[in-house]
């Protein structure tokens, strides 16, 4: 059986090499054909001028790889080249233009899209095999289905099949009272089989509940002593043959307090635990607006900075590095007037807005012992406080286009709004992290502004799903809005 995958430009701009090789057949009795419409080559060329973007990088990688395939095999791509057993790559020029003319009458503009559809339809008419259009463009997807073509997102870029299947990093389980009593009275880990749970993931948190005990009593201002959260640790730490679970000590009976920031629900407590644990190097905080992703990340980052006045056990990182994909990864940042702080101020205000009130007061205490210096620092206005933190290198703003090629050691890095990164951009950032560093990715996959990405293909979900089995990573899905009742309702209903 033959299968034809007619591809759109956008899948190669996400990850060119992965896209070229991801359609190989899984069975020996199937032949797969990767069809690259000639207009895709033309569109790819237009992105090569983006020297500092992942799209520009992928455009160059795509062209080089096709050239390499043709030269290595000494065959023309227009005729089709077998690059592995039963897997062919072909650049297609031939199509029946009658459909294209019809599409031009129905859909004005987007001529290249119409040519891609016409090529796919021509292959379908001339061959007995299955034909599928592969695109991450929603409109092209709909147009394909409207003319009877099968269409799909690029599967290799999809970290999950449905958003509701997103890995949350925690789960609630109902147990007998004696299990909770066991954890109250014992500091020992419990063998996995005692909890009757399968397929647990490293650093996945378990919220135990029983019919007699409430899970959450934050509304009364304190965690109930019967509210217990367990975390799956590395097997070698627990020392149990089949793995096990152990109580998270400071989540039982009290709230966490970091630079005056308190956890307001149980998921926020889990997030603080992951953000403070030194054995975890990557934390993914996922959830709607107003759930506390940014403020928790900023508070724990500042809390763990090295200062002359900080306690040794919290004296871990030299600098809090902050980046956002909204800050251009292309050359246009250079056109804006002012120094780097002035250029980036509009994008960084959501970060610095969190360093106010109690957090600012506690941060001042962390930085200085001297009452005089504390008083002077606490009297700084908002913009002046930002300047102080930047000038003294407590905080560094990181333009993401400058991160490639660097190795960042001894830093606590926050990438806010990471849902607007593609998988290659996330890979580029994570692979820059050096020794004794930690990276936090935060974002809401249902608020994506970048063309070509969606709640299934964005870099945040990609990193969470691809890295979740590693013992140095953790993911926490924050479900409850805490900013205000209006903000929570707006996130759900609008």
C-alpha positions as CSV (number, residue, x, y, z in Angstrom):
1,X,0.0,0.0,0.0
2,X,1.2,3.5,-0.8
3,X,0.7,6.6,1.3
4,X,1.2,10.1,0.1
5,X,1.8,13.0,2.6
6,X,1.5,16.4,0.9
7,X,3.1,18.9,3.2
8,X,2.6,22.6,3.9
9,X,5.4,25.1,4.6
10,X,4.6,25.6,8.2
11,X,5.6,22.2,9.4
12,X,9.2,22.7,8.2
13,X,9.4,26.0,9.9
14,X,8.7,24.3,13.2
15,X,11.4,21.7,13.0
16,X,12.8,21.1,9.5
17,X,14.8,17.9,10.0
18,X,12.2,16.2,12.2
19,X,9.5,17.0,9.6
20,X,11.5,15.6,6.7
21,X,12.2,12.3,8.3
22,X,9.0,11.8,10.5
23,X,6.8,10.2,7.8
24,X,8.8,7.0,7.2
25,X,6.7,3.9,7.2
26,X,6.4,1.7,10.3
27,X,5.7,-1.5,8.3
28,X,7.6,-3.2,5.5
29,X,4.4,-3.6,3.3
30,X,3.8,0.1,3.1
31,X,5.5,2.7,0.9
32,X,5.4,6.3,2.1
33,X,5.9,9.4,-0.1
34,X,6.7,12.8,1.3
35,X,5.4,15.2,-1.2
36,X,6.9,18.8,-1.1
37,X,4.9,21.1,-3.4
38,X,7.2,23.4,-5.4
39,X,5.5,26.5,-3.8
40,X,6.8,25.3,-0.4
41,X,10.3,25.8,-1.7
42,X,9.5,29.3,-2.7
43,X,7.9,30.1,0.6
44,X,10.8,28.6,2.5
45,X,13.1,31.0,0.7
46,X,11.2,34.0,2.0
47,X,12.0,33.0,5.6
48,X,15.8,32.7,5.1
49,X,16.1,36.5,5.7
50,X,15.0,36.0,9.3
51,X,18.5,35.6,10.6
52,X,17.7,35.5,14.3
53,X,14.5,33.5,14.3
54,X,13.8,29.7,14.5
55,X,11.9,30.0,11.3
56,X,15.0,31.4,9.5
57,X,17.2,28.7,11.0
58,X,14.7,26.0,9.9
59,X,14.4,27.5,6.4
60,X,18.2,27.1,5.9
61,X,18.2,23.6,7.5
62,X,15.4,22.5,5.2
63,X,17.1,23.6,2.0
64,X,20.5,22.2,3.0
65,X,19.0,18.9,3.9
66,X,17.2,18.5,0.6
67,X,20.3,19.5,-1.3
68,X,22.3,16.9,0.7
69,X,19.7,14.2,0.0
70,X,19.9,14.9,-3.8
71,X,23.7,15.0,-3.9
72,X,24.2,11.9,-1.7
73,X,21.7,9.8,-3.6
74,X,22.7,11.4,-7.0
75,X,19.1,11.6,-7.9
76,X,16.7,14.4,-8.7
77,X,14.1,15.2,-6.1
78,X,11.6,16.0,-8.9
79,X,11.7,12.3,-9.8
80,X,11.5,11.1,-6.2
81,X,14.4,9.9,-4.0
82,X,14.3,6.9,-1.7
83,X,16.0,8.1,1.5
84,X,15.3,4.9,3.5
85,X,13.6,1.7,2.9
86,X,10.2,2.3,1.3
87,X,10.4,6.0,2.1
88,X,10.6,8.6,-0.7
89,X,10.9,12.3,-0.9
90,X,9.6,14.2,-3.9
91,X,9.3,17.8,-5.0
92,X,6.1,18.0,-7.0
93,X,5.5,20.4,-9.8
94,X,2.7,18.7,-11.7
95,X,-1.0,19.2,-11.0
96,X,-4.4,19.7,-12.7
97,X,-5.0,23.4,-12.7
98,X,-8.8,23.1,-13.1
99,X,-9.2,22.8,-9.4
100,X,-6.8,25.7,-8.8
101,X,-8.9,27.9,-11.0
102,X,-12.1,26.8,-9.1
103,X,-10.4,27.5,-5.8
104,X,-9.3,30.9,-6.9
105,X,-12.9,31.8,-7.6
106,X,-14.1,30.5,-4.3
107,X,-11.1,31.6,-2.1
108,X,-9.5,34.9,-3.1
109,X,-5.8,35.2,-2.3
110,X,-3.6,32.5,-0.8
111,X,-2.7,31.3,-4.3
112,X,0.1,29.0,-2.9
113,X,-2.5,27.3,-0.6
114,X,-4.6,26.6,-3.7
115,X,-1.7,25.1,-5.6
116,X,-0.9,22.8,-2.6
117,X,-4.5,21.7,-2.5
118,X,-4.5,21.1,-6.3
119,X,-1.3,19.0,-6.1
120,X,-2.8,16.9,-3.3
121,X,-6.0,16.4,-5.2
122,X,-4.1,15.5,-8.5
123,X,-2.1,12.8,-6.6
124,X,-5.4,11.5,-5.2
125,X,-6.9,11.3,-8.7
126,X,-3.9,9.6,-10.3
127,X,-3.0,7.1,-7.6
128,X,-4.7,4.3,-5.6
129,X,-2.9,5.0,-2.4
130,X,-4.1,7.2,0.6
131,X,-3.4,10.9,0.3
132,X,-3.2,13.2,3.3
133,X,-2.5,16.9,3.5
134,X,-0.3,17.8,6.5
135,X,-0.6,21.3,7.7
136,X,-0.7,23.3,11.0
137,X,-2.7,26.1,9.2
138,X,-6.3,25.8,10.4
139,X,-7.8,27.5,7.3
140,X,-5.9,25.2,4.9
141,X,-7.0,22.3,6.9
142,X,-10.7,23.3,6.6
143,X,-10.3,24.0,2.8
144,X,-8.8,20.6,2.3
145,X,-11.7,18.8,4.0
146,X,-14.2,20.9,2.1
147,X,-12.9,19.4,-1.2
148,X,-12.8,15.9,0.1
149,X,-9.1,15.6,1.1
150,X,-7.9,14.0,4.3
151,X,-6.0,16.5,6.4
152,X,-4.1,16.4,9.7
153,X,-1.8,18.4,11.9
154,X,1.8,17.4,11.9
155,X,1.8,14.5,14.3
156,X,5.5,14.7,15.2
157,X,4.9,18.2,16.5
158,X,1.9,17.3,18.5
159,X,2.9,16.5,22.1
160,X,-0.7,15.3,22.9
161,X,-3.7,14.3,20.9
162,X,-6.2,16.3,22.9
163,X,-5.7,19.2,25.3
164,X,-7.7,17.6,28.0
165,X,-5.0,14.8,28.0
166,X,-2.3,17.3,29.0
167,X,0.1,16.0,31.7
168,X,-0.8,17.8,34.9
169,X,2.0,16.6,37.1
170,X,-0.4,15.7,39.9
171,X,-3.4,13.5,40.5
172,X,-6.0,13.0,43.2
173,X,-6.5,9.5,44.6
174,X,-9.0,8.2,47.1
175,X,-7.5,6.0,49.8
176,X,-8.6,4.4,53.1
177,X,-8.2,6.4,56.2
178,X,-5.4,4.1,57.5
179,X,-3.2,5.1,54.5
180,X,-3.4,8.8,55.5
181,X,-2.9,7.8,59.2
182,X,0.2,5.9,58.1
183,X,1.7,9.0,56.6
184,X,0.8,11.1,59.6
185,X,2.6,8.8,62.0
186,X,5.5,7.6,59.8
187,X,8.2,9.3,57.8
188,X,8.8,6.2,55.8
189,X,8.0,5.9,52.1
190,X,5.2,3.6,51.2
191,X,5.8,0.9,48.5
192,X,4.0,1.6,45.2
193,X,1.7,-1.4,45.4
194,X,0.3,-0.2,48.7
195,X,-1.3,2.7,46.9
196,X,-2.7,0.6,44.1
197,X,-1.6,3.0,41.4
198,X,0.0,2.2,38.0
199,X,2.1,4.2,35.5
200,X,3.4,6.8,37.8
201,X,5.8,9.4,36.5
202,X,9.0,10.7,38.3
203,X,8.1,13.7,40.4
204,X,4.4,13.3,39.9
205,X,2.5,14.5,42.9
206,X,-0.3,12.6,44.6
207,X,-3.0,14.3,46.6
208,X,-4.4,11.7,48.9
209,X,-8.0,12.0,50.0
210,X,-10.5,9.9,51.9
211,X,-14.1,10.0,52.7
212,X,-13.5,11.5,56.1
213,X,-11.0,14.2,55.3
214,X,-11.2,17.2,53.1
215,X,-8.5,17.8,50.5
216,X,-8.3,21.5,50.7
217,X,-9.0,24.0,53.5
218,X,-7.1,27.0,52.2
219,X,-10.2,29.1,52.4
220,X,-9.9,29.0,56.2
221,X,-6.3,30.2,56.0
222,X,-4.5,27.0,56.8
223,X,-4.0,23.6,55.3
224,X,-5.7,20.9,57.2
225,X,-3.4,18.5,58.9
226,X,-5.2,15.7,57.1
227,X,-4.5,17.1,53.7
228,X,-1.4,15.2,52.6
229,X,0.5,15.5,49.4
230,X,3.0,12.9,48.3
231,X,5.6,13.1,45.6
232,X,7.3,10.4,43.6
233,X,11.0,10.6,44.1
234,X,13.9,8.9,42.3
235,X,14.1,5.2,43.2
236,X,17.7,5.6,44.4
237,X,16.7,8.2,46.9
238,X,13.8,6.2,48.3
239,X,15.8,3.0,48.3
240,X,12.7,0.9,47.4
241,X,12.9,-1.7,44.7
242,X,9.7,-0.7,43.0
243,X,9.8,3.0,43.8
244,X,7.6,4.7,46.4
245,X,6.2,7.8,47.8
246,X,7.1,10.1,50.7
247,X,5.4,12.9,52.5
248,X,6.3,16.5,51.3
249,X,7.2,17.8,54.8
250,X,6.3,21.4,54.7
251,X,3.0,20.9,52.9
252,X,1.5,19.0,55.8
253,X,-0.3,21.4,58.1
254,X,1.0,24.8,57.0
255,X,1.3,27.0,53.9
256,X,4.6,27.8,52.2
257,X,5.8,31.4,52.6
258,X,8.4,32.6,50.1
259,X,9.4,36.3,50.3
260,X,5.9,36.9,51.8
261,X,4.1,35.0,49.0
262,X,1.8,32.3,50.3
263,X,0.4,29.4,48.4
264,X,-3.4,29.9,48.1
265,X,-4.3,26.4,46.9
266,X,-2.8,23.0,46.9
267,X,-1.5,23.2,43.3
268,X,0.4,26.3,44.2
269,X,2.0,24.5,47.1
270,X,3.1,21.7,44.7
271,X,4.5,24.4,42.4
272,X,6.5,26.0,45.2
273,X,7.9,22.5,46.2
274,X,9.1,21.9,42.6
275,X,10.5,25.4,42.3
276,X,12.5,25.1,45.5
277,X,13.8,21.5,45.0
278,X,17.5,21.5,43.9
279,X,17.2,18.1,42.3
280,X,14.7,19.4,39.7
281,X,16.3,21.4,36.9
282,X,13.3,22.0,34.7
283,X,9.8,23.0,35.9
284,X,6.9,23.5,33.6
285,X,4.1,25.6,35.1
286,X,0.9,25.4,33.0
287,X,-2.4,27.0,33.5
288,X,-4.9,29.8,32.8
289,X,-4.2,33.5,33.5
290,X,-4.2,34.5,37.1
291,X,-3.3,31.1,38.6
292,X,0.0,32.4,40.0
293,X,2.5,31.0,37.5
294,X,4.6,34.1,37.2
295,X,4.5,35.4,40.7
296,X,5.5,32.0,42.2
297,X,8.4,31.7,39.8
298,X,9.7,35.2,40.4
299,X,9.3,34.9,44.2
300,X,11.2,31.5,44.4
301,X,13.9,32.8,42.0
302,X,14.6,35.9,44.1
303,X,14.4,33.8,47.3
304,X,17.2,31.6,46.1
305,X,19.6,34.3,44.9
306,X,23.1,34.6,46.4
307,X,23.3,37.8,48.5
308,X,25.5,38.8,51.4
309,X,22.6,38.6,53.7
310,X,20.9,35.4,52.6
311,X,21.1,32.1,54.5
312,X,23.5,29.6,53.0
313,X,20.9,27.0,52.2
314,X,19.0,29.5,50.0
315,X,22.2,31.0,48.5
316,X,22.0,29.0,45.3
317,X,21.9,31.1,42.1
318,X,23.8,34.1,41.0
319,X,21.2,35.8,38.9
320,X,17.5,35.6,38.1
321,X,17.3,35.6,34.2
322,X,14.0,36.4,32.7
323,X,12.9,36.1,29.1
324,X,9.6,36.2,27.1
325,X,9.0,35.2,23.6
326,X,7.0,38.4,23.1
327,X,10.4,40.0,23.1
328,X,11.4,39.7,19.5
329,X,13.5,36.9,18.4
330,X,14.1,38.8,15.2
331,X,16.0,41.9,14.2
332,X,13.2,44.4,14.8
333,X,14.2,44.8,18.5
334,X,17.2,46.7,17.2
335,X,15.0,49.3,15.6
336,X,13.5,50.5,18.8
337,X,15.0,53.5,20.6
338,X,16.9,53.3,23.9
339,X,19.1,50.9,25.8
340,X,18.2,47.2,26.3
341,X,16.1,47.9,29.4
342,X,14.1,50.7,27.7
343,X,13.6,48.5,24.6
344,X,12.3,45.6,26.7
345,X,10.3,47.5,29.3
346,X,6.9,47.1,27.7
347,X,7.4,43.3,27.6
348,X,8.9,43.0,31.1
349,X,6.4,45.1,33.0
350,X,4.2,42.0,33.8
351,X,7.3,40.5,35.5
352,X,8.3,43.5,37.5
353,X,4.7,44.3,38.5
354,X,5.0,41.3,40.9
355,X,7.9,42.8,42.9
356,X,5.8,45.0,45.0
357,X,4.4,45.2,48.6
358,X,5.3,42.3,50.8
359,X,7.6,40.7,48.3
360,X,9.6,43.9,47.9
361,X,9.9,44.3,51.7
362,X,11.1,40.7,52.2
363,X,13.5,41.1,49.2
364,X,15.1,44.2,50.8
365,X,15.7,42.2,54.0
366,X,17.3,39.5,52.0
367,X,19.7,41.9,50.2
368,X,20.8,44.1,53.1
369,X,21.5,43.8,56.8
370,X,22.0,47.5,57.4
371,X,18.8,49.2,58.6
372,X,19.9,52.4,56.8
373,X,20.4,50.6,53.5
374,X,17.2,48.7,53.9
375,X,15.3,51.9,54.5
376,X,16.8,53.6,51.4
377,X,16.1,50.6,49.2
378,X,12.5,50.2,50.5
379,X,11.8,53.8,49.6
380,X,12.7,53.3,46.0
381,X,9.8,53.8,43.6
382,X,8.8,51.0,41.2
383,X,11.0,52.0,38.2
384,X,14.0,52.8,40.5
385,X,13.7,49.3,42.2
386,X,13.8,47.7,38.8
387,X,17.0,49.7,37.9
388,X,18.6,48.7,41.2
389,X,17.9,45.0,40.6
390,X,19.2,45.2,37.0
391,X,22.2,47.3,37.7
392,X,23.3,45.1,40.6
393,X,22.8,42.0,38.5
394,X,20.2,40.4,40.7
395,X,18.0,40.3,37.6
396,X,19.0,40.0,34.0
397,X,16.7,40.5,31.0
398,X,17.5,37.9,28.3
399,X,16.5,38.7,24.7
400,X,15.8,35.2,23.4
401,X,17.6,35.9,20.1
402,X,20.8,36.3,22.1
403,X,20.6,33.0,23.9
404,X,21.7,30.7,21.1
405,X,25.4,29.7,21.5
406,X,25.6,30.7,25.2
407,X,25.9,28.4,28.2
408,X,24.2,29.7,31.3
409,X,25.6,28.5,34.6
410,X,24.5,29.3,38.2
411,X,21.3,31.0,37.0
412,X,17.6,30.7,37.7
413,X,15.9,31.3,34.4
414,X,12.2,32.0,33.9
415,X,10.8,31.9,30.3
416,X,7.3,33.5,30.7
417,X,4.6,33.0,28.1
418,X,6.4,29.9,26.8
419,X,3.3,28.7,24.9
420,X,4.4,31.2,22.2
421,X,7.6,29.3,21.6
422,X,7.8,26.5,19.1
423,X,9.5,23.1,19.9
424,X,12.8,24.1,18.3
425,X,13.0,27.4,20.3
426,X,12.3,25.6,23.5
427,X,15.0,23.0,22.7
428,X,17.5,25.9,21.9
429,X,16.8,27.5,25.3
430,X,16.9,24.3,27.4
431,X,20.2,23.1,25.8
432,X,21.8,26.4,26.9
433,X,21.3,25.6,30.6
434,X,24.6,24.8,32.3
435,X,25.7,23.4,35.7
436,X,23.8,24.5,38.8
437,X,21.1,26.2,36.8
438,X,17.4,25.8,36.8
439,X,14.8,26.8,34.1
440,X,11.1,27.5,34.6
441,X,8.7,27.5,31.6
442,X,5.4,29.2,32.3
443,X,2.4,29.7,30.1
444,X,-1.2,29.1,29.1
445,X,-1.5,26.8,26.0
446,X,-5.0,28.2,25.4
447,X,-3.7,31.7,24.9
448,X,-1.3,31.4,21.9
449,X,-0.5,34.4,19.7
450,X,2.1,32.9,17.4
451,X,1.0,31.8,14.0
452,X,1.4,28.1,13.3
453,X,1.2,27.0,16.9
454,X,-1.8,25.7,18.8
455,X,-2.5,24.1,22.2
456,X,-1.1,20.8,21.0
457,X,2.0,21.9,19.1
458,X,3.4,24.7,21.2
459,X,6.8,24.4,22.9
460,X,5.6,24.5,26.5
461,X,3.4,21.4,26.1
462,X,6.1,19.8,23.9
463,X,8.8,20.2,26.6
464,X,6.4,18.9,29.3
465,X,5.4,15.8,27.4
466,X,8.9,15.0,26.0
467,X,10.7,15.5,29.3
468,X,8.1,14.2,31.8
469,X,9.9,10.8,32.3
470,X,13.1,12.4,33.3
471,X,13.9,12.6,37.1
472,X,15.2,16.2,36.9
473,X,11.9,17.6,35.6
474,X,8.5,18.4,37.0
475,X,5.2,19.8,35.6
476,X,2.4,21.4,37.6
477,X,-0.9,22.3,36.1
478,X,-2.4,25.2,38.1
479,X,-6.2,25.1,37.6
480,X,-7.6,27.7,40.1
481,X,-7.4,31.4,39.4
482,X,-6.3,33.5,42.4
483,X,-5.9,37.0,40.9
484,X,-9.5,37.9,41.4
485,X,-13.0,36.5,40.9
486,X,-13.4,38.6,37.7
487,X,-10.1,37.5,36.2
488,X,-11.0,33.8,36.9
489,X,-14.4,34.2,35.3
490,X,-12.9,36.1,32.3
491,X,-10.4,33.3,31.8
492,X,-13.1,30.6,31.8
493,X,-16.0,32.4,30.0
494,X,-14.5,34.8,27.5
